[in-house]
Amino acid sequence: METKEKGNTAERRRAKRIYASFVEYCRVDDASSKKFQAFTENISTTGICIFINEDIKTDSFLFITIYLLDGSTPIETKGKVAWIRPSTFLNIVGKQHFDVGIEFVEITKEDRDRLIYYTNRYGGEIPPSKK
């Protein structure tokens, strides 16, 4: 497990994180299957951090479609909300925004392998967008 010191707190990460593009998600327990869009802060082979404007409960399950910046076929997965906190990225009076950490709980071997390639290939840089 990779551990990075950040101030006085230790940050524990199991995998390298890099930039992605955006995601669409819907709650597993929502009968309407209404899709929401979110920006991705980072992604790894084990999970994703997204930036949203709604409060989601920890331990909720989401169906997620991940659009990578390299223009490849989107990744379809199921994730579990591991944590949520108010975002410091955007501060607009009267609006709440949240950073949400999601652990992948159902992802195909093929998609996990694609994420391994993606994170190894583009680690530390923003991947080029396919035009």
LINWOJO-V84171 format. One record per residue. N is the residue number from 0. RES is the residue in one small letter. OMEGA is omega in whole degrees, 0 to 359 (none if undefined). NEAR is the number of other ideal C-beta (glycine too) atoms within 12 Angstrom. D_FIRST is the distance of its C-alpha to the first C-alpha in whole Angstrom. Layout:
BEGIN
<<N,RES,OMEGA,NEAR,D_FIRST> <N,RES,OMEGA,NEAR,D_FIRST>>
END
This chain:
BEGIN
<<0,m,180,10,0> <1,e,179,14,4> <2,t,178,11,6> <3,k,176,14,10> <4,e,179,11,13> <5,k,185,10,16> <6,g,179,7,19> <7,n,182,6,19> <8,t,177,9,16> <9,a,178,12,12> <10,e,183,16,10> <11,r,179,16,7> <12,r,180,24,6> <13,r,184,18,5> <14,a,178,24,8> <15,k,180,23,10> <16,r,177,27,13> <17,i,179,31,17> <18,y,170,29,20> <19,a,181,37,22> <20,s,177,32,26> <21,f,180,26,27> <22,v,166,36,26> <23,e,179,25,29> <24,y,171,37,28> <25,c,180,26,30> <26,r,179,25,29> <27,v,185,23,30> <28,d,181,16,32> <29,d,183,17,34> <30,a,182,8,37> <31,s,183,10,38> <32,s,178,14,35> <33,k,181,15,36> <34,k,176,17,33> <35,f,175,25,32> <36,q,180,21,31> <37,a,174,34,28> <38,f,179,30,26> <39,t,174,35,23> <40,e,176,30,21> <41,n,182,34,18> <42,i,176,45,16> <43,s,178,33,13> <44,t,183,30,13> <45,t,182,29,12> <46,g,185,37,14> <47,i,174,47,17> <48,c,181,36,18> <49,i,180,39,22> <50,f,185,31,25> <51,i,179,37,27> <52,n,176,22,31> <53,e,181,25,31> <54,d,178,18,29> <55,i,181,32,27> <56,k,172,18,26> <57,t,181,18,23> <58,d,173,19,22> <59,s,176,29,25> <60,f,181,25,24> <61,l,166,43,25> <62,f,187,29,26> <63,i,171,42,25> <64,t,184,28,27> <65,i,177,43,24> <66,y,181,29,27> <67,l,183,32,25> <68,l,181,26,26> <69,d,176,27,27> <70,g,180,14,30> <71,s,179,23,29> <72,t,180,16,29> <73,p,178,21,28> <74,i,177,34,25> <75,e,182,23,26> <76,t,173,34,23> <77,k,181,27,23> <78,g,178,37,20> <79,k,179,29,20> <80,v,182,34,20> <81,a,180,27,17> <82,w,176,21,19> <83,i,179,26,22> <84,r,176,21,23> <85,p,182,18,26> <86,s,173,25,25> <87,t,181,11,26> <88,f,183,17,27> <89,l,182,17,30> <90,n,178,11,33> <91,i,181,10,36> <92,v,178,7,38> <93,g,179,7,39> <94,k,177,14,36> <95,q,175,19,32> <96,h,186,25,29> <97,f,167,29,26> <98,d,183,29,22> <99,v,176,38,21> <100,g,184,35,17> <101,i,177,42,17> <102,e,177,30,15> <103,f,178,32,17> <104,v,175,21,18> <105,e,179,20,21> <106,i,182,29,21> <107,t,176,15,22> <108,k,180,12,21> <109,e,180,15,23> <110,d,176,26,22> <111,r,178,23,18> <112,d,177,15,19> <113,r,178,27,21> <114,l,176,35,18> <115,i,178,22,16> <116,y,184,20,19> <117,y,182,35,19> <118,t,177,31,16> <119,n,183,18,16> <120,r,187,19,20> <121,y,179,28,20> <122,g,177,21,17> <123,g,177,13,19> <124,e,177,14,22> <125,i,181,16,24> <126,p,177,25,25> <127,p,176,15,29> <128,s,177,16,31> <129,k,183,12,33> <130,k,none,6,36>>
END
